[in-house]
Amino acid sequence: RLSEALVVLCAFEPFLAVGITLGCFLANLFSTVTALDLVIGTLATGLACLWTMRCRKHWFIPLPNVLVNAVLVGAMLAFVLFPDNLLMGFVLAFLQVGFGELVVMYGLGLPLLLFARRTGFVEQVLGK
């Protein structure tokens, strides 16, 4: 989802993690996977936001979202879609989710981060 790119904004303002995590929960209400996505997907976003807040080098800021989602959502998808072969299912889901997150986070999230840093966009919006 394109909204994943917004996680990088937690590097500027930690309070944004609350809204991003809540937004993920609301979006997951409409998940086509299972009700597990409400818990696992929201947990993954929350953890990614917390880890992102600790990153200092801009090239690493998108990475927590990639890794957390690849592991947690990959495990959830393996459990739901490949119950007879969890290991192979996890490897496949990890790679698919990880690749998708990598494309979104470095294709959209990193440019958003660099734009926000260069222009002071987040500070202007938040009135800081």
N, CA, C and O atoms as a DFTB+ gen file, in Angstrom:
512 C
 N C O
     1  1       0.836      -1.188       0.000
     2  2       0.000       0.000       0.000
     3  2       0.874       1.242       0.000
     4  3       1.942       1.273       0.612
     5  1       0.406       2.246      -0.689
     6  2       1.143       3.504      -0.750
     7  2       1.238       4.175       0.617
     8  3       2.188       4.909       0.889
     9  1       0.253       3.922       1.474
    10  2       0.267       4.539       2.804
    11  2       1.456       4.080       3.633
    12  3       1.822       4.745       4.602
    13  1       2.065       2.956       3.272
    14  2       3.249       2.467       3.990
    15  2       4.369       3.494       3.967
    16  3       5.143       3.588       4.919
    17  1       4.461       4.255       2.901
    18  2       5.526       5.246       2.767
    19  2       5.459       6.306       3.861
    20  3       6.470       6.932       4.179
    21  1       4.284       6.511       4.436
    22  2       4.129       7.531       5.478
    23  2       4.870       7.189       6.763
    24  3       5.096       8.068       7.594
    25  1       5.248       5.942       6.939
    26  2       5.958       5.527       8.151
    27  2       7.251       6.330       8.314
    28  3       7.682       6.571       9.442
    29  1       7.869       6.743       7.219
    30  2       9.119       7.509       7.327
    31  2       8.929       8.821       8.092
    32  3       9.888       9.360       8.643
    33  1       7.704       9.334       8.127
    34  2       7.450      10.600       8.813
    35  2       7.633      10.489      10.325
    36  3       7.792      11.501      11.006
    37  1       7.611       9.265      10.850
    38  2       7.851       9.060      12.285
    39  2       9.270       9.470      12.681
    40  3       9.537       9.731      13.854
    41  1      10.171       9.527      11.714
    42  2      11.533       9.975      12.003
    43  2      11.552      11.454      12.381
    44  3      12.458      11.898      13.087
    45  1      10.562      12.221      11.918
    46  2      10.468      13.646      12.225
    47  2       9.692      13.908      13.498
    48  3      10.113      14.680      14.359
    49  1       8.554      13.253      13.597
    50  2       7.630      13.518      14.702
    51  2       7.098      12.190      15.229
    52  3       6.220      11.588      14.610
    53  1       7.621      11.724      16.370
    54  2       7.203      10.429      16.907
    55  2       5.695      10.303      17.120
    56  3       5.152       9.205      17.001
    57  1       5.016      11.394      17.429
    58  2       3.579      11.329      17.674
    59  2       2.812      10.859      16.439
    60  3       1.703      10.339      16.568
    61  1       3.376      11.033      15.256
    62  2       2.704      10.577      14.037
    63  2       2.525       9.062      14.017
    64  3       1.678       8.556      13.282
    65  1       3.302       8.334      14.806
    66  2       3.179       6.880      14.869
    67  2       1.781       6.462      15.312
    68  3       1.268       5.437      14.865
    69  1       1.169       7.248      16.182
    70  2      -0.175       6.927      16.665
    71  2      -1.169       6.962      15.494
    72  3      -1.936       6.019      15.298
    73  1      -1.150       8.034      14.733
    74  2      -2.071       8.174      13.605
    75  2      -1.814       7.159      12.506
    76  3      -2.751       6.625      11.913
    77  1      -0.546       6.896      12.236
    78  2      -0.209       5.931      11.186
    79  2      -0.655       4.528      11.593
    80  3      -1.197       3.784      10.776
    81  1      -0.426       4.170      12.853
    82  2      -0.837       2.849      13.338
    83  2      -2.356       2.723      13.374
    84  3      -2.906       1.692      12.985
    85  1      -3.020       3.750      13.833
    86  2      -4.487       3.734      13.848
    87  2      -5.040       3.657      12.424
    88  3      -6.002       2.932      12.169
    89  1      -4.440       4.395      11.510
    90  2      -4.855       4.339      10.103
    91  2      -4.681       2.948       9.523
    92  3      -5.515       2.490       8.742
    93  1      -3.604       2.275       9.900
    94  2      -3.380       0.895       9.456
    95  2      -4.477      -0.014       9.995
    96  3      -5.010      -0.850       9.266
    97  1      -4.811       0.149      11.265
    98  2      -5.885      -0.657      11.861
    99  2      -7.197      -0.460      11.108
   100  3      -7.888      -1.427      10.789
   101  1      -7.534       0.795      10.827
   102  2      -8.784       1.081      10.118
   103  2      -8.772       0.490       8.713
   104  3      -9.777      -0.058       8.260
   105  1      -7.646       0.598       8.026
   106  2      -7.541       0.024       6.683
   107  2      -7.650      -1.499       6.732
   108  3      -8.231      -2.115       5.839
   109  1      -7.090      -2.098       7.777
   110  2      -7.128      -3.556       7.891
   111  2      -8.506      -4.092       8.263
   112  3      -8.738      -5.299       8.199
   113  1      -9.417      -3.212       8.647
   114  2     -10.798      -3.645       8.858
   115  2     -11.388      -4.212       7.571
   116  3     -12.321      -5.014       7.607
   117  1     -10.838      -3.791       6.440
   118  2     -11.325      -4.215       5.132
   119  2     -10.399      -5.245       4.484
   120  3     -10.457      -5.456       3.273
   121  1      -9.552      -5.879       5.279
   122  2      -8.590      -6.848       4.771
   123  2      -9.290      -8.042       4.142
   124  3     -10.333      -8.493       4.616
   125  1      -8.704      -8.539       3.077
   126  2      -9.245      -9.734       2.428
   127  2      -8.548     -10.991       2.921
   128  3      -8.920     -12.096       2.524
   129  1      -7.543     -10.843       3.780
   130  2      -6.804     -12.019       4.259
   131  2      -7.603     -12.694       5.364
   132  3      -8.273     -13.695       5.108
   133  1      -7.551     -12.189       6.544
   134  2      -8.339     -12.698       7.673
   135  2      -8.372     -11.609       8.732
   136  3      -7.773     -10.545       8.573
   137  1      -9.077     -11.893       9.803
   138  2      -9.086     -10.971      10.939
   139  2      -7.702     -10.887      11.574
   140  3      -7.415      -9.945      12.313
   141  1      -6.847     -11.863      11.293
   142  2      -5.469     -11.810      11.788
   143  2      -4.758     -10.541      11.325
   144  3      -3.894     -10.013      12.025
   145  1      -5.125     -10.061      10.152
   146  2      -4.484      -8.870       9.612
   147  2      -4.743      -7.655      10.495
   148  3      -3.918      -6.744      10.563
   149  1      -5.886      -7.642      11.167
   150  2      -6.151      -6.549      12.112
   151  2      -5.076      -6.496      13.189
   152  3      -4.589      -5.424      13.547
   153  1      -4.718      -7.653      13.694
   154  2      -3.737      -7.721      14.777
   155  2      -2.307      -7.660      14.238
   156  3      -1.524      -6.799      14.642
   157  1      -1.974      -8.561      13.339
   158  2      -0.595      -8.681      12.850
   159  2      -0.189      -7.468      12.019
   160  3       0.895      -6.918      12.214
   161  1      -1.044      -7.053      11.104
   162  2      -0.718      -5.894      10.264
   163  2      -0.569      -4.622      11.069
   164  3       0.333      -3.822      10.820
   165  1      -1.451      -4.435      12.033
   166  2      -1.373      -3.246      12.878
   167  2      -0.141      -3.307      13.771
   168  3       0.550      -2.304      13.949
   169  1       0.137      -4.485      14.333
   170  2       1.336      -4.658      15.150
   171  2       2.594      -4.375      14.337
   172  3       3.512      -3.712      14.818
   173  1       2.636      -4.876      13.110
   174  2       3.800      -4.652      12.245
   175  2       4.008      -3.168      11.991
   176  3       5.136      -2.680      12.063
   177  1       2.944      -2.451      11.697
   178  2       3.070      -1.010      11.452
   179  2       3.517      -0.282      12.712
   180  3       4.383       0.590      12.651
   181  1       2.932      -0.632      13.847
   182  2       3.320       0.003      15.103
   183  2       4.789      -0.227      15.435
   184  3       5.498       0.705      15.814
   185  1       5.244      -1.472      15.292
   186  2       6.652      -1.782      15.556
   187  2       7.574      -1.072      14.568
   188  3       8.631      -0.568      14.947
   189  1       7.168      -1.035      13.305
   190  2       7.978      -0.337      12.292
   191  2       8.082       1.152      12.626
   192  3       9.148       1.748      12.468
   193  1       6.995       1.749      13.080
   194  2       7.025       3.163      13.478
   195  2       7.989       3.378      14.645
   196  3       8.781       4.320      14.635
   197  1       7.918       2.505      15.648
   198  2       8.805       2.639      16.815
   199  2      10.272       2.502      16.421
   200  3      11.118       3.258      16.897
   201  1      10.573       1.544      15.557
   202  2      11.946       1.327      15.117
   203  2      12.402       2.494      14.235
   204  3      13.548       2.934      14.328
   205  1      11.519       2.984      13.395
   206  2      11.843       4.116      12.519
   207  2      12.217       5.352      13.330
   208  3      13.110       6.103      12.938
   209  1      11.547       5.567      14.446
   210  2      11.841       6.727      15.282
   211  2      13.274       6.697      15.810
   212  3      13.822       7.743      16.158
   213  1      13.880       5.531      15.875
   214  2      15.236       5.392      16.399
   215  2      16.315       5.511      15.323
   216  3      17.492       5.670      15.646
   217  1      15.933       5.435      14.069
   218  2      16.907       5.509      12.971
   219  2      17.368       6.947      12.763
   220  3      16.565       7.877      12.837
   221  1      18.635       7.123      12.508
   222  2      19.182       8.462      12.281
   223  2      19.670       8.673      10.849
   224  3      19.538       9.774      10.314
   225  1      20.214       7.674      10.238
   226  2      20.711       7.803       8.863
   227  2      19.538       7.660       7.900
   228  3      18.798       6.678       7.951
   229  1      19.374       8.655       7.018
   230  2      18.179       8.655       6.166
   231  2      18.074       7.430       5.264
   232  3      16.964       7.049       4.891
   233  1      19.184       6.803       4.901
   234  2      19.114       5.622       4.035
   235  2      18.549       4.414       4.775
   236  3      18.038       3.487       4.147
   237  1      18.637       4.416       6.108
   238  2      18.132       3.292       6.903
   239  2      16.704       3.487       7.386
   240  3      16.074       2.526       7.827
   241  1      16.180       4.693       7.317
   242  2      14.843       4.978       7.853
   243  2      13.740       4.113       7.207
   244  3      12.837       3.688       7.928
   245  1      13.760       3.832       5.912
   246  2      12.710       2.962       5.341
   247  2      12.868       1.479       5.706
   248  3      11.916       0.707       5.589
   249  1      14.058       1.084       6.143
   250  2      14.349      -0.335       6.352
   251  2      13.508      -1.015       7.430
   252  3      13.089      -2.152       7.213
   253  1      13.235      -0.394       8.577
   254  2      12.418      -1.092       9.582
   255  2      11.062      -1.545       9.053
   256  3      10.614      -2.650       9.362
   257  1      10.415      -0.717       8.272
   258  2       9.114      -1.094       7.722
   259  2       9.234      -2.298       6.798
   260  3       8.378      -3.183       6.803
   261  1      10.293      -2.327       6.012
   262  2      10.515      -3.450       5.103
   263  2      10.694      -4.744       5.896
   264  3      10.033      -5.746       5.623
   265  1      11.588      -4.712       6.873
   266  2      11.914      -5.927       7.618
   267  2      10.777      -6.414       8.516
   268  3      10.466      -7.605       8.535
   269  1      10.161      -5.499       9.255
   270  2       9.088      -5.897      10.166
   271  2       7.914      -6.485       9.386
   272  3       7.377      -7.524       9.771
   273  1       7.518      -5.846       8.314
   274  2       6.396      -6.361       7.526
   275  2       6.745      -7.665       6.828
   276  3       5.910      -8.565       6.743
   277  1       7.970      -7.776       6.329
   278  2       8.365      -9.023       5.670
   279  2       8.272     -10.190       6.649
   280  3       7.806     -11.269       6.280
   281  1       8.709      -9.987       7.888
   282  2       8.691     -11.071       8.873
   283  2       7.275     -11.332       9.390
   284  3       6.783     -12.457       9.304
   285  1       6.612     -10.294       9.928
   286  2       5.311     -10.513      10.564
   287  2       4.204     -10.822       9.564
   288  3       3.456     -11.783       9.745
   289  1       4.093     -10.022       8.520
   290  2       3.044     -10.267       7.524
   291  2       3.388     -11.529       6.725
   292  3       2.500     -12.294       6.350
   293  1       4.672     -11.736       6.470
   294  2       5.079     -12.978       5.799
   295  2       4.685     -14.211       6.591
   296  3       4.211     -15.195       6.024
   297  1       4.883     -14.157       7.919
   298  2       4.503     -15.285       8.774
   299  2       2.987     -15.474       8.784
   300  3       2.497     -16.601       8.724
   301  1       2.249     -14.365       8.859
   302  2       0.790     -14.453       8.862
   303  2       0.280     -15.070       7.556
   304  3      -0.583     -15.948       7.573
   305  1       0.813     -14.610       6.442
   306  2       0.378     -15.150       5.149
   307  2       0.742     -16.627       5.005
   308  3      -0.028     -17.407       4.445
   309  1       1.909     -17.006       5.510
   310  2       2.294     -18.422       5.465
   311  2       1.313     -19.257       6.274
   312  3       0.905     -20.332       5.835
   313  1       0.935     -18.775       7.442
   314  2      -0.015     -19.483       8.306
   315  2      -1.379     -19.628       7.635
   316  3      -2.022     -20.673       7.733
   317  1      -1.814     -18.563       6.951
   318  2      -3.145     -18.567       6.328
   319  2      -3.155     -19.299       4.990
   320  3      -4.069     -20.076       4.713
   321  1      -2.147     -19.053       4.165
   322  2      -2.172     -19.560       2.793
   323  2      -1.444     -20.888       2.594
   324  3      -1.744     -21.624       1.654
   325  1      -0.489     -21.198       3.472
   326  2       0.317     -22.417       3.315
   327  2       0.375     -23.224       4.613
   328  3       1.468     -23.527       5.090
   329  1      -0.763     -23.575       5.191
   330  2      -0.733     -24.263       6.489
   331  2      -0.044     -25.624       6.449
   332  3       0.419     -26.109       7.481
   333  1       0.030     -26.239       5.286
   334  2       0.663     -27.556       5.178
   335  2       2.168     -27.486       4.980
   336  3       2.873     -28.479       5.165
   337  1       2.658     -26.315       4.604
   338  2       4.098     -26.164       4.376
   339  2       4.512     -24.763       4.841
   340  3       4.779     -23.881       4.025
   341  1       4.561     -24.575       6.157
   342  2       4.813     -23.254       6.725
   343  2       6.166     -22.675       6.341
   344  3       6.266     -21.481       6.058
   345  1       7.197     -23.488       6.327
   346  2       8.534     -22.962       6.033
   347  2       8.616     -22.426       4.603
   348  3       9.077     -21.307       4.378
   349  1       8.172     -23.219       3.657
   350  2       8.202     -22.768       2.261
   351  2       7.259     -21.576       2.073
   352  3       7.584     -20.625       1.363
   353  1       6.104     -21.637       2.706
   354  2       5.162     -20.522       2.629
   355  2       5.750     -19.254       3.213
   356  3       5.561     -18.170       2.660
   357  1       6.466     -19.378       4.333
   358  2       7.082     -18.203       4.946
   359  2       8.154     -17.616       4.037
   360  3       8.225     -16.400       3.858
   361  1       8.971     -18.465       3.474
   362  2      10.028     -17.966       2.574
   363  2       9.409     -17.217       1.400
   364  3       9.856     -16.122       1.055
   365  1       8.390     -17.799       0.791
   366  2       7.735     -17.140      -0.347
   367  2       7.073     -15.827       0.062
   368  3       7.246     -14.808      -0.606
   369  1       6.323     -15.849       1.150
   370  2       5.628     -14.643       1.601
   371  2       6.618     -13.584       2.066
   372  3       6.432     -12.400       1.786
   373  1       7.669     -13.993       2.772
   374  2       8.710     -13.061       3.209
   375  2       9.313     -12.336       2.011
   376  3       9.465     -11.114       2.028
   377  1       9.654     -13.090       0.978
   378  2      10.265     -12.484      -0.217
   379  2       9.280     -11.571      -0.946
   380  3       9.652     -10.481      -1.380
   381  1       8.037     -12.006      -1.082
   382  2       7.046     -11.184      -1.792
   383  2       6.720      -9.907      -1.017
   384  3       6.740      -8.813      -1.582
   385  1       6.425     -10.044       0.258
   386  2       6.104      -8.866       1.068
   387  2       7.326      -7.962       1.177
   388  3       7.218      -6.743       1.044
   389  1       8.485      -8.564       1.419
   390  2       9.715      -7.781       1.531
   391  2      10.030      -7.002       0.266
   392  3      10.412      -5.834       0.329
   393  1       9.871      -7.647      -0.881
   394  2      10.133      -6.951      -2.144
   395  2       9.149      -5.805      -2.358
   396  3       9.543      -4.706      -2.748
   397  1       7.868      -6.068      -2.101
   398  2       6.861      -5.011      -2.250
   399  2       7.135      -3.834      -1.323
   400  3       7.031      -2.677      -1.731
   401  1       7.486      -4.133      -0.077
   402  2       7.810      -3.066       0.881
   403  2       9.065      -2.326       0.455
   404  3       9.129      -1.102       0.565
   405  1      10.057      -3.047      -0.028
   406  2      11.297      -2.420      -0.477
   407  2      11.032      -1.424      -1.601
   408  3      11.565      -0.314      -1.592
   409  1      10.212      -1.820      -2.561
   410  2       9.876      -0.940      -3.682
   411  2       9.133       0.303      -3.190
   412  3       9.466       1.423      -3.578
   413  1       8.125       0.102      -2.334
   414  2       7.329       1.229      -1.838
   415  2       8.161       2.136      -0.941
   416  3       8.122       3.358      -1.087
   417  1       8.909       1.552      -0.020
   418  2       9.625       2.363       0.964
   419  2      10.808       3.113       0.353
   420  3      11.070       4.255       0.730
   421  1      11.515       2.498      -0.571
   422  2      12.647       3.193      -1.185
   423  2      12.243       3.938      -2.450
   424  3      12.942       4.860      -2.871
   425  1      11.128       3.552      -3.060
   426  2      10.650       4.265      -4.245
   427  2       9.782       5.467      -3.910
   428  3       9.779       6.454      -4.645
   429  1       9.044       5.392      -2.804
   430  2       8.169       6.494      -2.387
   431  2       8.545       7.068      -1.022
   432  3       8.585       8.285      -0.842
   433  1       8.821       6.182      -0.063
   434  2       9.113       6.635       1.300
   435  2      10.384       7.460       1.404
   436  3      10.387       8.523       2.025
   437  1      11.461       6.976       0.802
   438  2      12.718       7.719       0.866
   439  2      12.620       9.072       0.162
   440  3      13.071      10.070       0.725
   441  1      12.048       9.149      -1.049
   442  2      11.867      10.475      -1.649
   443  2      10.986      11.397      -0.791
   444  3      11.250      12.596      -0.701
   445  1       9.949      10.844      -0.166
   446  2       9.113      11.639       0.732
   447  2       9.936      12.159       1.909
   448  3       9.823      13.325       2.289
   449  1      10.749      11.301       2.470
   450  2      11.625      11.691       3.577
   451  2      12.583      12.809       3.163
   452  3      12.726      13.806       3.871
   453  1      13.227      12.638       2.028
   454  2      14.191      13.646       1.565
   455  2      13.494      14.971       1.248
   456  3      14.025      16.042       1.545
   457  1      12.309      14.896       0.647
   458  2      11.536      16.104       0.367
   459  2      11.160      16.815       1.665
   460  3      11.301      18.033       1.778
   461  1      10.686      16.052       2.636
   462  2      10.271      16.639       3.916
   463  2      11.453      17.271       4.638
   464  3      11.311      18.331       5.249
   465  1      12.609      16.635       4.575
   466  2      13.807      17.204       5.219
   467  2      14.252      18.482       4.520
   468  3      14.582      19.475       5.170
   469  1      14.259      18.448       3.199
   470  2      14.753      19.593       2.425
   471  2      13.851      20.811       2.567
   472  3      14.336      21.939       2.648
   473  1      12.559      20.590       2.597
   474  2      11.615      21.706       2.603
   475  2      11.095      22.075       3.988
   476  3      10.477      23.127       4.155
   477  1      11.338      21.216       4.988
   478  2      10.771      21.474       6.312
   479  2       9.270      21.275       6.324
   480  3       8.566      21.889       7.126
   481  1       8.774      20.425       5.444
   482  2       7.336      20.218       5.259
   483  2       6.626      19.785       6.549
   484  3       5.586      20.341       6.902
   485  1       7.181      18.811       7.236
   486  2       6.526      18.288       8.436
   487  2       6.420      19.378       9.498
   488  3       5.380      19.523      10.140
   489  1       7.486      20.137       9.682
   490  2       7.483      21.210      10.668
   491  2       6.434      22.275      10.306
   492  3       5.753      22.808      11.182
   493  1       6.314      22.576       9.012
   494  2       5.326      23.567       8.582
   495  2       3.905      23.078       8.835
   496  3       3.061      23.838       9.307
   497  1       3.641      21.824       8.525
   498  2       2.306      21.263       8.706
   499  2       1.949      21.194      10.193
   500  3       0.814      21.475      10.579
   501  1       2.915      20.822      11.012
   502  2       2.671      20.683      12.447
   503  2       2.779      22.009      13.192
   504  3       2.496      22.087      14.387
   505  1       3.193      23.050      12.472
   506  2       3.307      24.369      13.086
   507  2       4.444      24.484      14.068
   508  3       4.331      25.192      15.069
   509  1       5.535      23.803      13.801
   510  2       6.701      23.844      14.707
   511  2       7.721      24.840      14.236
   512  3       8.761      25.007      14.873
